[in-house]
Amino acid sequence: MRVSDFDFELPEQLIALHPAEPRDSARLLLVDPRKGLTDLHIPDLLGLLNAGDVLVVNDTRVLPAELRGTRVRGENRANVSFNLHKRVDAHTWRAFARPAKKLAVGDRLELANGQANALVAEVAGRGDTGEVTLRFALGGAQLDEAIKSHGAMPLPPYIGAKRGVEERDLVDYQTVYAAEDGAVAAPTAGLHFTEKLLQDLTDKGVSIERVTLHVGAGTFLPMKVDDTEDHVMHSEWGEIDAATVARIRARQAEGGRVVAVGTTSLRLLETASRSGVLAPFSGDTDIFITPGFQFHTVDALMTNFHLPKSTLFMLVSAFAGMGVMKNAYAHAIREGYRFYSYGDGSLLLRAE
């Protein structure tokens, strides 16, 4: 399919720079391919979900993975910054570098805001489009703690470029159920949930199940091809264990719907369902969902409003129908819904 088929005009003022306060006060657009559109708010999920349904959330935790520091090459020093986007092993990350042209394999990096030797790495490799491989002296949990101490929250470029990172982003850009360190971008549909809303849903009989998919910065990369067939999807690590699969399948057998919170949860569930039935999964997924994809597990998707010509707008078009989603986005723009990571939400029912 042509990437241009997924384009639309979005007024810049609809890009949300801060989340709604409180976070569950955001608007919610119900998109039902059979019945049309309904303007609601996040707490209305209580009336939309039924006892027996399964709400699947992504419990990844965002690391403050934007690092700034100095490249050291003999007596020569230069300021550099990095956005970590994929963990390779206990000591190694892939990262997008700025400016990448100042870096060479073997360069020493001091990345702790001027605190010499507190967080040291070496450029272990270079890739395309400004990507480098960084090998840190620290590893494992020690490295994670050092990144948390010295890094800044990696806000999406369409937010960070307009207002910079604020102290409140450390809380705002993290779900209330975040538990597993490893993401460098938030699973943003989950930002709408509060502890109270989750408890209210549980009290109603909705099961809350956790999976983990570590969101990478590749989710923000623009598509640079004209045809979706030519796009190489970034990979992300995810896991859904056997006990979680068993509980979800038991609810399905009783007639409960599987409701994915966010495209990340959906991508992991459908990766784990490629055989036609949900099964345990652990590893990298580069699943690329476009119209014509056969869904096996997810019945409804809660998600925010996405960028034009993005892989995520392609995913929602595959899920609810391209015409349905173009109409839904046109409605959202007319009605002043707030877009992107800190914006409003939608609940999409799967097209037949």
C-alpha positions as a printed Julia matrix, in Angstrom:
352×3 Matrix{Float64}:
   0.0     0.0    0.0
   1.09    3.58  -0.57
   2.27    5.36   2.58
   0.54    8.51   1.3
  -2.8     6.7    1.72
  -2.35    7.15   5.48
  -1.77   10.9    5.41
  -4.02   13.55   6.92
  -3.78   17.2    7.94
  -3.42   17.83  11.67
  -3.56   21.38  13.12
  -0.43   21.91  15.21
  -2.43   23.3   18.14
  -4.0    19.86  18.68
  -0.65   18.31  19.65
  -0.81   17.93  23.45
   2.27   19.22  25.29
   1.04   18.14  28.74
  -1.35   15.39  29.86
  -4.85   16.0   31.17
  -5.09   16.55  34.93
  -6.04   14.27  36.51
  -4.86   11.75  33.97
  -8.21    9.95  33.73
 -10.07   13.18  32.87
  -9.01   12.93  29.2
 -11.57   12.46  26.47
 -12.3     9.05  24.93
 -13.65    8.49  21.42
 -15.49    5.2   21.05
 -15.03    3.9   17.5
 -17.47    1.13  16.61
 -17.21    0.11  12.93
 -20.86   -0.99  13.02
 -22.49    1.78  15.07
 -20.28    4.82  14.51
 -18.59    7.29  16.87
 -19.4     8.33  20.43
 -17.72   11.15  22.39
 -16.94   10.05  25.95
 -14.32   10.4   28.69
 -11.86    7.87  30.12
 -14.0     6.97  33.2
 -16.71    5.81  30.76
 -14.61    2.68  30.29
 -16.52    1.37  33.33
 -19.66    1.26  31.25
 -17.99    0.01  28.06
 -16.2    -3.01  29.52
 -18.09   -6.03  30.83
 -17.52   -8.43  33.69
 -15.43  -11.22  32.21
 -13.48   -8.98  29.83
  -9.67   -8.95  30.04
  -7.8    -5.63  30.02
  -4.19   -6.29  28.93
  -1.68   -3.62  29.95
   2.02   -3.22  29.15
   3.96   -2.92  32.42
   7.24   -1.73  30.89
   8.95    1.11  32.78
  10.52    4.01  30.89
  14.18    4.58  31.61
  15.32    8.23  31.52
  17.35    7.26  28.47
  18.43   10.64  27.08
  22.11   11.02  28.0
  24.39   14.03  27.48
  28.11   14.21  27.91
  31.5    14.43  26.26
  33.29   12.48  23.57
  36.96   12.1   24.48
  39.53   11.36  21.78
  43.03   12.05  23.06
  43.12   15.75  23.92
  40.1    16.47  21.76
  36.69   16.75  23.43
  33.22   17.42  22.01
  29.7    17.62  23.42
  27.41   14.78  22.36
  23.99   13.42  23.32
  22.29   10.06  22.9
  18.83    8.54  23.0
  19.16    4.91  24.02
  16.62    2.86  22.1
  17.4    -0.87  22.38
  19.28   -2.94  24.93
  21.63   -5.47  23.32
  23.01   -7.14  26.46
  23.86   -6.28  30.07
  26.53   -3.75  29.04
  25.42   -2.67  25.57
  22.76   -0.4   24.09
  21.97    0.84  20.62
  21.4     4.6   20.58
  20.67    7.51  18.27
  23.54   10.01  18.51
  23.66   13.79  18.01
  25.84   14.75  16.26
  26.76   11.27  15.02
  29.4    12.64  12.64
  31.6    13.48  15.65
  31.84    9.83  16.69
  34.13    6.99  15.69
  34.44    3.41  16.87
  36.66    3.33  19.95
  35.78    6.82  21.19
  35.47    7.16  24.97
  32.3     8.79  26.28
  31.7    10.45  29.64
  27.92   10.69  30.04
  27.17   11.89  33.54
  26.49   15.62  33.31
  30.09   16.59  33.99
  30.65   14.08  36.78
  33.82   12.54  35.38
  33.95    8.74  35.15
  30.52    8.3   36.78
  29.01    6.82  33.59
  31.55    5.8   30.97
  30.99    4.1   27.62
  32.8     3.33  24.4
  31.51    3.58  20.85
  31.5    -0.09  19.83
  29.88    0.3   16.43
  28.17    2.66  13.99
  25.07    2.14  11.9
  22.89    4.1    9.53
  20.77    7.18  10.28
  22.85    8.31  13.26
  22.69    5.02  15.16
  25.65    3.86  17.25
  26.33    0.94  19.59
  27.49    1.93  23.08
  29.28   -0.46  25.41
  29.21    0.72  29.04
  31.73   -0.07  31.77
  28.81   -0.79  34.1
  26.31   -3.56  33.39
  22.96   -4.99  34.42
  21.16   -3.4   37.37
  24.14   -1.1   38.09
  23.91    0.33  34.6
  20.14    0.79  34.89
  20.57    2.73  38.14
  23.3     4.91  36.6
  21.06    5.69  33.62
  18.22    6.63  35.99
  20.57    8.91  37.93
  22.07   10.74  34.96
  19.51   10.51  32.16
  16.52   12.65  31.24
  13.08   11.41  30.25
  13.13   10.76  26.48
  10.04   12.73  25.49
   8.83   12.35  21.91
  10.49   14.91  19.62
   7.2    16.67  18.9
   6.97   17.5   22.65
  10.6    17.89  23.66
  11.4    20.27  20.82
   8.55   22.59  21.79
   8.96   22.89  25.56
  11.86   20.76  26.76
  11.78   18.16  29.54
  10.18   19.18  32.84
  10.52   17.62  36.27
   6.87   16.54  36.22
   7.57   14.35  33.17
   9.28   11.83  35.44
   5.79   11.02  36.76
   3.57   12.08  33.86
   5.43    9.98  31.28
   5.12    6.74  33.28
   2.09    4.48  33.75
   0.9     3.85  37.31
   1.56    0.11  36.82
   5.07    0.43  35.31
   7.31   -2.3   36.77
   9.86   -3.7   34.29
  12.76   -1.37  33.37
  13.65   -1.26  29.7
  11.48    1.1   27.62
  12.72    4.35  26.16
   9.22    5.53  25.25
   6.0     5.18  27.21
   3.1     2.91  26.21
   1.03    6.08  26.13
  -2.53    4.68  26.12
  -1.78    3.45  29.63
  -1.01    6.96  30.85
  -4.75    7.56  31.21
  -5.22    5.02  34.0
  -5.28    5.79  37.72
  -5.12    3.28  40.55
  -8.78    4.04  41.33
  -9.97    3.4   37.77
  -8.09    0.1   37.66
  -9.63   -0.91  41.0
 -13.12    0.08  39.83
 -12.7    -2.08  36.74
 -11.46   -4.99  38.85
 -14.43   -4.61  41.19
 -16.73   -4.83  38.18
 -15.2    -8.16  37.19
 -12.76   -7.0   34.5
  -9.49   -8.93  34.73
  -6.28   -6.85  34.53
  -3.43   -8.81  32.95
   0.15   -7.58  32.54
   2.5    -8.23  29.66
   5.84   -6.57  28.92
   7.03   -4.99  25.69
   9.97   -2.59  25.97
   9.02    0.29  23.67
  11.91    1.55  21.55
  12.62    5.01  20.16
  12.15    3.53  16.7
   8.45    4.09  17.25
   9.09    7.8   16.55
  11.09    7.3   13.36
   9.31    8.58  10.24
   8.73    6.18   7.38
  11.2     6.89   4.59
   9.65    4.73   1.88
   6.72    5.27  -0.46
   5.3     1.75  -0.21
   4.57   -0.14   3.01
   6.09   -3.28   1.46
   9.5    -1.57   1.53
   9.42   -0.58   5.22
  11.71   -2.39   7.66
  10.01   -2.42  11.06
  12.11   -1.83  14.2
  12.19   -4.73  16.66
  11.3    -4.59  20.35
  11.67   -7.17  23.12
   8.53   -8.54  24.71
   7.27  -11.33  26.93
   3.97  -12.95  27.85
   4.29  -15.92  30.2
   2.37  -19.19  30.32
   0.31  -18.31  33.4
  -0.91  -15.06  31.82
  -1.77  -16.86  28.59
  -3.76  -19.47  30.53
  -5.8   -16.83  32.37
  -6.56  -14.9   29.17
  -7.6   -18.03  27.29
  -9.84  -19.07  30.19
 -11.65  -15.72  30.02
 -11.95  -16.04  26.23
 -13.49  -19.49  26.64
 -16.14  -17.94  28.89
 -16.99  -15.28  26.28
 -14.83  -12.46  27.63
 -13.27   -9.96  25.24
  -9.54   -9.21  25.11
  -9.01   -5.45  25.32
  -5.45   -4.32  24.61
  -4.29   -1.1   26.24
  -2.02    0.41  23.62
  -0.59   -0.68  20.31
   2.36   -2.22  22.17
   0.13   -4.66  24.05
  -1.7    -5.47  20.83
   1.53   -6.07  18.88
   2.78   -8.45  21.56
  -0.53  -10.34  21.84
  -0.78  -10.78  18.08
   2.89  -11.79  17.84
   2.17  -14.48  20.42
  -0.91  -15.54  18.4
   0.68  -16.09  15.0
  -0.2   -19.79  15.14
  -3.85  -18.76  15.42
  -4.01  -19.26  19.2
  -2.42  -17.19  21.96
   0.72  -18.9   23.32
   3.6   -17.93  25.62
   6.24  -15.74  23.95
   9.6   -14.23  24.88
  11.89  -12.47  22.43
  12.07   -9.73  19.81
   9.12   -8.84  17.64
   9.14   -6.73  14.49
   5.5    -7.38  13.61
   4.22   -4.76  11.13
   0.42   -4.54  11.04
  -1.24   -2.99   7.99
  -4.72   -3.36   6.47
  -5.37   -6.98   5.55
  -3.72   -8.34   8.71
  -5.56  -11.26  10.32
  -6.12  -10.62  14.04
  -6.41  -13.67  16.27
  -6.7   -12.45  19.88
  -7.49   -8.75  20.41
 -11.16   -7.72  20.29
 -10.82   -4.06  21.28
  -7.96   -1.58  21.42
  -7.54    1.45  23.64
  -5.06    3.83  22.06
  -4.19    7.5   21.61
  -4.32    9.45  18.34
  -1.29    8.86  16.12
   0.88   10.67  13.58
  -0.02   10.9    9.9
   1.7     8.26   7.73
   2.91    6.4   10.84
   3.05    2.65  11.39
   0.65    3.16  14.31
  -2.02    4.84  12.17
  -1.61    1.92   9.77
  -2.16   -0.48  12.68
  -5.4     1.17  13.84
  -6.59    1.29  10.21
  -5.99   -2.45   9.98
  -7.87   -3.03  13.24
 -11.02   -0.95  12.73
 -10.92   -0.29   8.98
  -9.17    2.44   7.0
 -12.33    4.31   6.1
 -13.6     4.08   9.68
 -10.34    5.47  11.08
 -10.06    8.29   8.57
 -13.59    9.3    9.51
 -12.78    8.96  13.23
  -9.67   11.13  12.93
 -11.53   13.76  10.92
 -14.16   13.82  13.67
 -11.49   14.06  16.39
  -9.86   17.01  14.62
 -13.18   18.82  14.2
 -14.06   18.25  17.85
 -10.67   19.4   19.18
  -9.38   16.11  20.57
  -5.77   16.31  21.77
  -3.28   14.2   19.79
  -0.21   12.05  20.41
   1.52   10.83  23.58
  -0.04   13.24  26.09
  -3.32   13.5   24.2
  -6.78   12.0   24.48
  -7.69    8.36  23.99
  -9.91    6.19  21.84
 -11.47    2.77  22.22
 -11.6     0.89  18.93
 -13.77   -2.18  18.38
 -12.35   -4.61  15.86
 -13.9    -4.64  12.41
 -15.41   -7.9   11.23
